[in-house]
Amino acid sequence: EVQPVESGGELVQAGGSLRLSCVAAGSSVDRYAWGWFRQAPGKEREGVACITSDSNTYYADSVKGRFTISTDNAKNTVYLQMDSLNSEDTALYFCAASPAHTSSWYTRLWNSQNIYDYWGQGTQVIVFS
């Protein structure tokens, strides 16, 4: 089974960019759909972005146009490119893997934590002004 391993979180100034990485340890990245979630202090975990095994992508409204999710099969890695960061993006970011379903499934449920079976430990992003 896959074990997602995140990295790349750090302290970054508002307006800056950061790229998070998630290695699909123990399996192949193209066997799953992948989601990035985040949890800010005192708030519930929320879906940020998702990419399916056939490369359909979904984004939360709050990050649309600023964040980009992608996969690199050769590196067996999922990325979250984050641009134009602001303080609202400060959170612990998690990578999660979902066994592949049809695209219509993810259209309805991409940001539901319940469909992701495998979770990483998280990587911290702090955006300062």
C-alpha positions as CSV (number, residue, x, y, z in Angstrom):
1,E,0.0,0.0,0.0
2,V,1.1,3.6,-0.6
3,Q,2.5,5.8,2.1
4,P,2.4,9.5,1.2
5,V,5.4,11.5,2.4
6,E,5.1,15.3,2.3
7,S,7.9,17.9,2.3
8,G,8.5,21.5,1.3
9,G,6.6,23.4,3.9
10,E,8.4,26.4,5.4
11,L,8.2,30.0,6.4
12,V,7.4,32.3,3.5
13,Q,6.6,36.0,3.0
14,A,3.2,37.0,1.8
15,G,3.1,37.3,-1.9
16,G,5.7,34.6,-2.3
17,S,5.6,31.1,-3.7
18,L,6.2,27.6,-2.4
19,R,6.1,24.1,-3.8
20,L,5.0,21.2,-1.7
21,S,6.0,17.7,-2.7
22,C,4.5,14.3,-1.8
23,V,6.3,11.1,-2.6
24,A,4.1,8.0,-3.2
25,A,6.3,5.6,-1.1
26,G,5.6,1.9,-1.6
27,S,3.5,2.3,-4.8
28,S,3.0,4.2,-8.0
29,V,1.6,7.6,-8.1
30,D,-0.5,6.9,-11.2
31,R,-2.5,4.2,-9.4
32,Y,-4.3,6.8,-7.3
33,A,-6.1,10.1,-7.2
34,W,-4.4,12.6,-5.0
35,G,-5.6,15.3,-2.8
36,W,-4.0,18.1,-0.8
37,F,-5.8,19.2,2.3
38,R,-4.9,21.7,4.9
39,Q,-5.7,22.5,8.5
40,A,-5.2,25.9,10.1
41,P,-5.1,26.3,13.9
42,G,-8.6,26.1,15.3
43,K,-10.2,25.2,12.0
44,E,-11.4,22.0,10.4
45,R,-9.3,20.3,7.7
46,E,-10.3,21.4,4.2
47,G,-9.7,20.2,0.7
48,V,-7.4,22.3,-1.3
49,A,-6.8,20.5,-4.6
50,C,-7.2,17.1,-6.2
51,I,-5.8,15.4,-9.3
52,T,-7.2,12.1,-10.6
53,S,-5.3,9.3,-12.3
54,D,-6.4,10.7,-15.7
55,S,-5.2,14.2,-14.8
56,N,-8.5,15.9,-14.0
57,T,-8.0,18.6,-11.4
58,Y,-10.2,20.3,-8.9
59,Y,-9.5,23.3,-6.6
60,A,-11.1,25.0,-3.7
61,D,-12.4,28.4,-4.6
62,S,-10.0,30.1,-2.2
63,V,-7.0,28.8,-4.1
64,K,-8.2,28.7,-7.7
65,G,-5.8,30.6,-9.9
66,R,-3.1,30.6,-7.3
67,F,-2.4,26.9,-6.6
68,T,-1.6,24.2,-9.1
69,I,-1.6,20.4,-8.4
70,S,0.4,18.1,-10.7
71,T,2.1,14.7,-10.7
72,D,5.4,13.5,-12.1
73,N,5.3,9.8,-12.8
74,A,9.1,9.5,-13.3
75,K,9.7,10.9,-9.8
76,N,6.6,9.2,-8.3
77,T,5.7,12.5,-6.8
78,V,2.7,14.8,-6.4
79,Y,3.2,18.5,-6.3
80,L,1.3,21.5,-5.0
81,Q,2.6,24.8,-6.5
82,M,1.4,27.7,-4.4
83,D,1.7,31.2,-5.7
84,S,0.6,34.6,-4.3
85,L,0.5,33.2,-0.8
86,N,-1.3,35.1,1.9
87,S,-1.7,34.7,5.7
88,E,-5.0,32.7,5.1
89,D,-2.8,30.0,3.5
90,T,-1.0,29.3,6.8
91,A,-1.8,25.7,7.8
92,L,-0.5,22.2,8.1
93,Y,-0.8,20.7,4.6
94,F,-1.5,17.0,4.1
95,C,-1.2,14.8,1.0
96,A,-3.7,11.9,0.6
97,A,-4.2,9.1,-1.8
98,S,-7.5,7.7,-3.0
99,P,-7.8,4.4,-4.9
100,A,-8.8,5.3,-8.4
101,H,-12.5,5.8,-9.2
102,T,-14.3,7.2,-12.2
103,S,-13.9,10.9,-12.8
104,S,-17.5,11.6,-12.0
105,W,-16.9,10.3,-8.5
106,Y,-14.2,12.9,-7.9
107,T,-16.3,15.7,-9.4
108,R,-18.7,15.2,-6.5
109,L,-16.4,14.1,-3.8
110,W,-12.9,15.3,-4.4
111,N,-12.8,17.4,-1.2
112,S,-14.3,14.7,1.1
113,Q,-11.7,13.3,3.4
114,N,-13.6,10.0,3.5
115,I,-12.6,8.9,0.0
116,Y,-8.9,9.1,0.8
117,D,-7.5,6.0,2.4
118,Y,-3.8,6.9,2.8
119,W,-2.6,10.1,4.5
120,G,0.8,11.7,5.1
121,Q,2.0,13.3,8.3
122,G,1.7,16.8,7.0
123,T,4.1,19.7,6.3
124,Q,3.8,23.1,7.9
125,V,3.4,26.3,5.8
126,I,3.5,29.7,7.6
127,V,2.9,32.8,5.6
128,F,4.1,36.1,7.3
129,S,3.6,39.7,6.3
